[in-house]
């Protein structure tokens, strides 16, 4: 990959700690996890650069608003 990778981003649900650590170590770069959807056009949540905890997609980015609602019929 040319040795010029500065960071890599996963755009899905949180990856397992082992997979995220593997990519960060093997590619020798920062690894970020994020969540977004077509309805939001881009990123809603993203891990912070110094966040070493795995298993989440980070907090809501500063320029976004997130609304959570209950969906009783789906048990959410």
C-alpha positions as CSV (number, residue, x, y, z in Angstrom):
1,X,0.0,0.0,0.0
2,X,3.0,2.3,-0.4
3,X,3.6,3.1,3.3
4,X,1.6,6.3,3.1
5,X,-1.6,5.2,5.0
6,X,-2.3,7.6,7.8
7,X,-5.5,6.1,9.1
8,X,-8.1,3.5,8.2
9,X,-11.9,3.8,8.8
10,X,-14.4,1.1,9.3
11,X,-17.9,2.1,8.3
12,X,-20.2,-0.4,9.9
13,X,-21.2,-1.8,13.2
14,X,-18.3,-2.1,15.7
15,X,-15.7,-4.7,14.7
16,X,-14.3,-7.1,17.3
17,X,-11.3,-5.9,19.3
18,X,-9.1,-8.5,17.6
19,X,-9.9,-7.4,14.1
20,X,-9.6,-3.7,14.8
21,X,-6.3,-4.3,16.6
22,X,-5.0,-6.5,13.7
23,X,-5.7,-3.8,11.1
24,X,-4.1,-1.0,13.2
25,X,-1.0,-3.1,13.9
26,X,-0.6,-4.7,10.5
27,X,-1.0,-1.4,8.6
28,X,0.8,0.7,11.2
29,X,-1.8,3.4,11.3
30,X,-4.7,4.7,13.4
31,X,-7.9,2.8,13.1
32,X,-11.3,4.6,13.5
33,X,-14.8,3.2,13.7
34,X,-17.8,5.1,12.5
35,X,-21.4,4.8,11.9
36,X,-23.5,6.5,9.2
37,X,-26.4,5.7,6.8
38,X,-27.7,6.7,3.5
39,X,-30.4,8.7,5.2
40,X,-27.9,10.9,7.0
41,X,-25.7,11.2,3.9
42,X,-22.5,10.6,5.9
43,X,-21.1,10.0,9.3
44,X,-23.2,10.3,12.5
45,X,-20.8,8.8,15.0
46,X,-17.1,8.3,15.0
47,X,-14.4,7.3,17.5
48,X,-11.9,9.9,18.6
49,X,-8.2,9.7,17.6
50,X,-6.9,8.7,21.0
51,X,-9.8,6.3,21.8
52,X,-8.2,2.9,22.4
53,X,-11.4,1.3,23.6
54,X,-12.9,-1.1,21.1
55,X,-16.4,-2.3,20.5
56,X,-18.2,0.9,19.8
57,X,-18.5,3.4,16.9
58,X,-17.8,6.5,19.0
59,X,-19.9,9.5,20.0
60,X,-22.0,11.8,17.9
61,X,-19.9,14.1,15.8
62,X,-20.1,17.8,16.7
63,X,-21.9,18.9,13.5
64,X,-24.7,16.2,13.7
65,X,-27.8,15.7,15.7
66,X,-29.0,12.3,16.7
67,X,-32.5,11.4,17.9
68,X,-33.3,8.1,19.5
69,X,-36.9,6.9,19.6
70,X,-38.6,3.8,21.0
71,X,-40.2,1.3,18.6
72,X,-42.3,-0.9,20.9
73,X,-43.5,-3.2,18.1
74,X,-39.9,-4.1,17.3
75,X,-38.9,-4.3,21.0
76,X,-36.4,-1.4,20.6
